[in-house]
Amino acid sequence: MVLPETIIYQTFLSVVTLTGICMNMFFAFCMLSDEQRSLKAPLPVLLATAVFHNILLQVLLPIFTFKETWEVNSIIVISALIIHFGASSMSSNVWLSIFYYTKIVSSQNRVFVWVKRNINSVVYAGLIVDKIYLMLFTISVVVPSFLATPANVSSLANTTAGLEDRSVWNSIRNVFRRVHIGYLLTFIWLMMWVWSCTLVYICRHMRSMEGSSSPFSNPKLLSQLRVVAQGIVQTVLYAISAGSQLIGLFSYFVVLDVQDRVFLYNASIAVYTLGTTINLGLSQHLFRQRAVKVMTTVTSGDGWKCKKRV
């Protein structure tokens, strides 16, 4: 018998992920059909990475939720993919925040000037290193689970070897878990620092404009304020998702049973991906423009009219 909380969880996850899939597919279509190439590097790579990871997560979460017919090893693989793509989606938004920081804030600091001048190389290198680390972290989490499955213990010799291998991999996993705590906390601090500095910079710029004209009549400044507001929301989403990730991966932080831990982790990832998707839609002019065009066509009825053939 299915419990009421399970039904609520499954319904919530299905609605959130289905909405997110539709929105991200629309964003992917917008980017692929952008003939004018309105997005300048490295923004297309960052957005494509975020959209790609969101789609994968929003497909994998319902698959994992309705997993009654899956084998144990298949469930482990799906869990590993959710962990990997969840962390990858979060890190993509960190690099997107760094990119916006270099585009909005002006500084004469040598390090900042160098980063701004070489922002494409910095972002690409950061993404590559980040993905390599997350792959190693995911492997360190998954391998002990594979070794612990009954299918891998078919004889006494295999049992002894499995226990030895498991102890080694458990040690590796514990090391990576400690590193991952620092990784998540560093990125949370980095996003808070980036967007607080950007907000302070814009506020100072607005005060300097008070004598000449109204700051809110400047389209560029309004656009920057909108990006900062969404960056702050993204930071909050990141912190919530990182907190649930720590609770889900490190059982000694909060005492929860396995099912509640899975519910919390998957629900937080679903909310994070949907929130990130909405943020992308509001912050990117390309997505807003196409959405307005589609809505205008639908509401005007032009899209439903069929012209007669002559």
C-alpha positions as CSV (number, residue, x, y, z in Angstrom):
1,M,0.0,0.0,0.0
2,V,1.3,3.4,-1.0
3,L,1.6,5.9,1.8
4,P,-0.1,9.3,1.5
5,E,3.3,11.1,1.9
6,T,4.7,9.0,-1.0
7,I,1.8,10.0,-3.2
8,I,2.3,13.7,-2.4
9,Y,6.0,13.4,-3.1
10,Q,5.5,11.6,-6.4
11,T,2.8,14.0,-7.6
12,F,4.9,17.0,-6.6
13,L,8.0,15.7,-8.3
14,S,6.1,14.8,-11.5
15,V,4.6,18.3,-11.8
16,V,7.8,20.1,-11.1
17,T,9.9,18.0,-13.4
18,L,7.4,18.0,-16.3
19,T,7.2,21.8,-16.1
20,G,10.9,22.1,-16.0
21,I,11.4,19.7,-19.0
22,C,9.0,21.8,-21.1
23,M,10.7,25.1,-20.2
24,N,14.2,23.8,-20.8
25,M,13.3,22.2,-24.1
26,F,12.0,25.6,-25.1
27,F,15.2,27.2,-24.1
28,A,17.2,24.7,-26.0
29,F,15.1,25.4,-29.1
30,C,15.7,29.1,-28.6
31,M,19.5,28.6,-28.5
32,L,19.5,26.3,-31.5
33,S,17.4,28.6,-33.6
34,D,19.3,31.7,-32.7
35,E,20.5,32.6,-36.2
36,Q,21.8,36.0,-35.2
37,R,24.1,34.5,-32.6
38,S,23.0,37.1,-30.0
39,L,24.8,35.2,-27.2
40,K,28.5,35.9,-27.0
41,A,31.1,33.4,-25.7
42,P,31.3,32.0,-23.1
43,L,27.6,32.6,-22.4
44,P,26.3,30.0,-24.9
45,V,28.4,27.3,-23.3
46,L,27.3,28.2,-19.8
47,L,23.7,28.3,-20.7
48,A,23.8,25.2,-22.8
49,T,25.5,23.3,-19.9
50,A,22.9,24.5,-17.4
51,V,20.0,23.7,-19.7
52,F,21.4,20.3,-20.6
53,H,22.0,19.3,-17.0
54,N,18.5,20.5,-16.0
55,I,16.9,18.4,-18.7
56,L,18.8,15.3,-17.7
57,L,18.0,15.8,-14.0
58,Q,14.3,16.4,-14.7
59,V,14.2,13.2,-16.7
60,L,16.2,11.1,-14.2
61,L,14.3,12.2,-11.1
62,P,10.9,10.6,-12.2
63,I,12.7,7.5,-13.4
64,F,14.3,7.1,-10.0
65,T,11.0,7.9,-8.2
66,F,9.1,5.1,-10.0
67,K,11.8,2.5,-9.8
68,E,9.9,-0.5,-8.5
69,T,10.8,-2.6,-11.6
70,W,14.5,-1.6,-11.7
71,E,17.4,-3.8,-10.6
72,V,19.6,-2.8,-7.7
73,N,22.6,-1.9,-9.9
74,S,20.4,0.1,-12.2
75,I,19.1,2.1,-9.3
76,I,22.7,2.7,-8.1
77,V,23.7,4.0,-11.6
78,I,20.6,6.3,-11.7
79,S,21.4,7.6,-8.2
80,A,25.0,8.3,-9.3
81,L,23.8,10.2,-12.4
82,I,21.5,12.3,-10.3
83,I,24.3,13.1,-7.8
84,H,26.7,14.0,-10.7
85,F,24.3,16.1,-12.8
86,G,22.9,17.8,-9.7
87,A,26.3,19.0,-8.6
88,S,27.2,19.8,-12.2
89,S,24.1,22.0,-12.7
90,M,24.9,23.8,-9.5
91,S,28.5,24.4,-10.5
92,S,27.5,25.7,-13.9
93,N,25.5,28.4,-12.2
94,V,28.5,29.4,-10.1
95,W,30.6,30.0,-13.2
96,L,27.7,31.9,-14.7
97,S,27.7,34.1,-11.7
98,I,31.4,34.7,-12.1
99,F,30.9,35.6,-15.7
100,Y,28.2,38.2,-14.9
101,Y,30.4,39.6,-12.2
102,T,33.2,40.3,-14.7
103,K,30.7,41.9,-17.1
104,I,29.0,44.2,-14.7
105,V,31.7,45.2,-12.1
106,S,34.6,47.5,-13.1
107,S,37.9,47.3,-11.2
108,Q,41.6,48.1,-11.8
109,N,42.8,45.2,-9.7
110,R,45.4,43.3,-11.8
111,V,43.9,39.8,-11.0
112,F,40.4,41.0,-12.0
113,V,41.7,42.7,-15.2
114,W,43.5,39.5,-16.2
115,V,40.4,37.4,-15.4
116,K,38.2,39.7,-17.4
117,R,40.5,39.8,-20.3
118,N,40.8,36.0,-20.4
119,I,37.2,35.2,-19.1
120,N,36.6,32.6,-21.9
121,S,39.7,30.5,-21.0
122,V,39.0,30.9,-17.3
123,V,35.4,29.7,-17.6
124,Y,36.2,26.8,-19.9
125,A,39.2,25.6,-17.8
126,G,37.1,25.9,-14.7
127,L,34.3,23.9,-16.2
128,I,36.7,21.1,-17.3
129,V,38.4,20.9,-13.9
130,D,35.0,21.0,-12.2
131,K,33.6,18.2,-14.3
132,I,36.7,16.0,-13.7
133,Y,36.4,16.4,-9.9
134,L,32.7,15.7,-9.9
135,M,33.2,12.6,-11.9
136,L,35.8,11.3,-9.4
137,F,33.5,12.2,-6.5
138,T,30.6,10.4,-8.1
139,I,32.8,7.3,-8.6
140,S,34.0,7.4,-5.0
141,V,30.3,7.4,-3.8
142,V,29.1,4.7,-6.2
143,V,31.8,2.0,-6.1
144,P,31.3,1.0,-2.5
145,S,27.6,0.6,-3.2
146,F,28.3,-1.7,-6.1
147,L,30.7,-3.7,-3.9
148,A,28.0,-4.0,-1.2
149,T,25.3,-5.5,-3.5
150,P,24.5,-9.2,-3.1
151,A,25.3,-9.9,-6.7
152,N,28.9,-9.2,-6.1
153,V,29.1,-11.8,-3.2
154,S,28.7,-15.2,-4.8
155,S,31.4,-17.1,-2.8
156,L,33.5,-17.0,0.3
157,A,36.5,-15.8,-1.8
158,N,34.5,-13.1,-3.4
159,T,33.2,-12.1,0.0
160,T,36.7,-11.6,1.4
161,A,37.9,-9.8,-1.6
162,G,34.8,-7.6,-1.6
163,L,35.2,-6.7,2.0
164,E,38.9,-5.7,1.4
165,D,38.0,-3.6,-1.7
166,R,35.1,-2.1,0.1
167,S,37.3,-0.9,3.0
168,V,39.7,0.7,0.5
169,W,36.8,2.4,-1.3
170,N,35.1,3.5,1.9
171,S,38.3,5.3,2.9
172,I,38.5,7.0,-0.6
173,R,34.8,7.9,-0.3
174,N,35.3,9.4,3.2
175,V,38.2,11.5,1.8
176,F,36.1,12.8,-1.1
177,R,33.2,13.5,1.2
178,R,35.3,15.8,3.3
179,V,36.7,17.5,0.2
180,H,33.1,17.9,-1.1
181,I,32.0,19.7,2.0
182,G,34.8,22.3,1.4
183,Y,33.8,22.3,-2.3
184,L,30.2,23.2,-1.6
185,L,31.0,25.7,1.2
186,T,33.6,27.4,-1.1
187,F,31.1,27.8,-3.9
188,I,28.4,29.1,-1.5
189,W,30.8,31.7,-0.2
190,L,31.9,32.6,-3.8
191,M,28.4,33.2,-5.0
192,M,27.5,35.3,-1.9
193,W,30.7,37.3,-2.4
194,V,30.2,37.8,-6.1
195,W,26.6,39.0,-5.9
196,S,27.1,41.1,-2.8
197,C,30.0,42.9,-4.5
198,T,28.0,43.3,-7.6
199,L,25.1,44.8,-5.7
200,V,27.3,47.2,-3.8
201,Y,28.9,48.3,-7.1
202,I,25.5,49.0,-8.7
203,C,24.3,50.9,-5.6
204,R,27.4,53.1,-5.7
205,H,26.8,53.7,-9.4
206,M,23.2,54.6,-8.8
207,R,24.2,57.2,-6.2
208,S,26.7,58.7,-8.6
209,M,23.9,59.2,-11.1
210,E,21.4,60.9,-8.8
211,G,22.6,64.3,-9.7
212,S,22.4,63.8,-13.4
213,S,19.3,61.7,-14.2
214,S,17.1,59.1,-12.7
215,P,19.0,55.8,-12.4
216,F,15.8,53.9,-13.1
217,S,15.5,55.4,-16.6
218,N,18.7,53.7,-17.7
219,P,17.9,50.4,-19.5
220,K,21.4,49.0,-19.0
221,L,21.2,49.6,-15.2
222,L,17.7,48.1,-15.0
223,S,19.0,45.0,-16.8
224,Q,21.9,44.8,-14.3
225,L,19.6,45.1,-11.3
226,R,17.4,42.3,-12.7
227,V,20.5,40.1,-13.1
228,V,21.6,40.8,-9.6
229,A,18.2,40.1,-8.1
230,Q,18.1,36.8,-9.9
231,G,21.7,36.1,-8.9
232,I,20.7,36.5,-5.2
233,V,17.8,34.1,-5.7
234,Q,20.1,31.7,-7.4
235,T,22.5,31.9,-4.4
236,V,19.6,31.0,-2.0
237,L,18.6,28.1,-4.2
238,Y,22.2,26.9,-4.3
239,A,22.6,27.1,-0.5
240,I,19.3,25.1,0.0
241,S,20.3,22.5,-2.5
242,A,23.8,22.2,-1.0
243,G,22.4,21.8,2.4
244,S,20.1,19.0,1.3
245,Q,23.0,17.4,-0.5
246,L,25.1,17.4,2.7
247,I,22.2,15.9,4.6
248,G,21.6,13.3,1.8
249,L,25.2,12.2,1.4
250,F,26.4,12.5,5.0
251,S,24.1,10.7,7.4
252,Y,25.8,11.9,10.6
253,F,24.7,15.5,10.0
254,V,20.9,14.9,10.5
255,V,19.3,11.7,11.6
256,L,16.7,10.6,9.0
257,D,15.6,7.3,7.7
258,V,16.6,6.3,4.1
259,Q,13.3,7.1,2.5
260,D,13.0,10.6,4.1
261,R,16.6,11.3,3.1
262,V,15.9,10.4,-0.5
263,F,12.7,12.4,-0.6
264,L,14.5,15.5,0.8
265,Y,17.4,15.2,-1.6
266,N,15.3,14.6,-4.8
267,A,12.7,17.2,-3.9
268,S,15.5,19.9,-3.3
269,I,17.1,19.0,-6.6
270,A,13.8,19.3,-8.4
271,V,13.0,22.7,-6.8
272,Y,16.6,23.8,-7.6
273,T,16.3,22.9,-11.3
274,L,12.9,24.5,-11.7
275,G,14.0,27.6,-9.8
276,T,17.2,27.8,-12.0
277,T,15.0,27.3,-15.1
278,I,12.7,30.2,-14.2
279,N,15.8,32.4,-13.4
280,L,17.3,31.6,-16.8
281,G,14.0,32.5,-18.5
282,L,13.8,35.8,-16.7
283,S,17.4,36.8,-17.0
284,Q,18.1,36.0,-20.6
285,H,16.8,38.4,-23.3
286,L,16.7,35.7,-25.9
287,F,14.4,33.5,-23.9
288,R,12.1,36.3,-22.8
289,Q,11.9,37.6,-26.4
290,R,11.0,34.2,-27.8
291,A,8.5,33.6,-25.0
292,V,6.7,36.9,-25.7
293,K,6.7,36.1,-29.4
294,V,5.1,32.7,-28.9
295,M,2.5,34.1,-26.4
296,T,1.6,36.9,-28.7
297,T,1.1,34.4,-31.6
298,V,-1.0,32.1,-29.5
299,T,-3.2,34.8,-27.9
300,S,-3.8,36.6,-31.2
301,G,-5.0,33.4,-32.8
302,D,-2.7,33.7,-35.8
303,G,-1.1,30.4,-35.0
304,W,-4.4,28.6,-35.2
305,K,-5.6,30.0,-38.5
306,C,-5.1,27.9,-41.6
307,K,-4.7,29.8,-44.8
308,K,-6.6,28.5,-47.8
309,R,-4.6,27.2,-50.7
310,V,-5.1,29.0,-53.9
